[in-house]
């Protein structure tokens, strides 16, 4: 979402009032502020279903302004997208079979996992469709679909409820492994993951790589860039490996010199066992467990804080327990800054960070 535009402000949440006899499709047909969505719904053939009074939906509905805010300036621009892309976008905004009001969304961390109307094939070796989940959440300072603010909630109709959103809620297309392994800025992190998995039997609970590839996983990854790892490794080697050395030198060090247990601990400390968007974290520092807590239950976890501008999460910082040089007061090191953050995957969320989090 571009940052040089006026940020939509949310409306206060009030008790929903049902428009008797009027369906979601009827509203799309008559309210011109939804004309982008209506045109897309007609193109992919879902408008009739949204008009059927016997159906039931929760719809996170982007207005025309929300489409423009997301970089789609006109119906013509939207019409230039492949029909499969438009269908995926629309389907991801729809929760079929349920009418969820804001009162149904708990304030517990991190969010409520709900199956959208979007599927992307089947689980390999099975007939199980892979449903894409959408993640509504609510706090005292807002209501969101994933990381996108709901600006006008609880518009009740005969066959469902509309929550207007400030921008398009983009569906994922890649699993975390593809996002990490396919991005050159994470080549050292990729090597650390592989090193930590060394000697581990295959399995979702034994190999991090397996979890990152599994489409039904639900994880949060704080992914340090190569620059972040270079700074750490150079410092730990007393400058023997300068930060200006090629990436391959650091990958070789990780692969051949970093103790497997250390690599495994570092990777586990950068992954949470649930999907948390920036807006799910508080605006004051708080502690959250990571996969490392599976081995060390008493570990306090990572310290995370989000900065908000209106209803949008506009900053995310994460602090690890350890310091560099070692021996400092826990959590006294500078925070890792996430940028970009909220990169959604099929099986989780990726926050790119500029420092390696040290678990001890």
Secondary structure, 3 states (H helix, E strand, C coil): CCCCCCCCCCCCCCCCEEECCCCHHHHHHHCHHHHHHHHHHHHHCCHHHHHCCCCCEEEEEECHHHHHHCCCCCHHHHHCCCHHHHHHHHHHCEEECCCCCHHHCCCCCCCEEEEEEEEEEECCCCCCEEEEEEEEEEECCEEEECCEEEEEEEEEECCEEEEEECCCCCCCCCCHHHHHHCCHHHHHHHHHHHHHHCCCCCCCCCCHHHHHHCCCCCEEEEEECHHHHHHHHHHHCCCCCCCCCCHHHHHHHHHHCCCHHHHHHHHHHCEECCCCCHHHCCCCCEEECCHHHHCCCCCCCEEEEEEEECCEEEEEEEECCCCCCCCCCCCCCCCEEECCCCEEECCEEEEEECCCCCCC
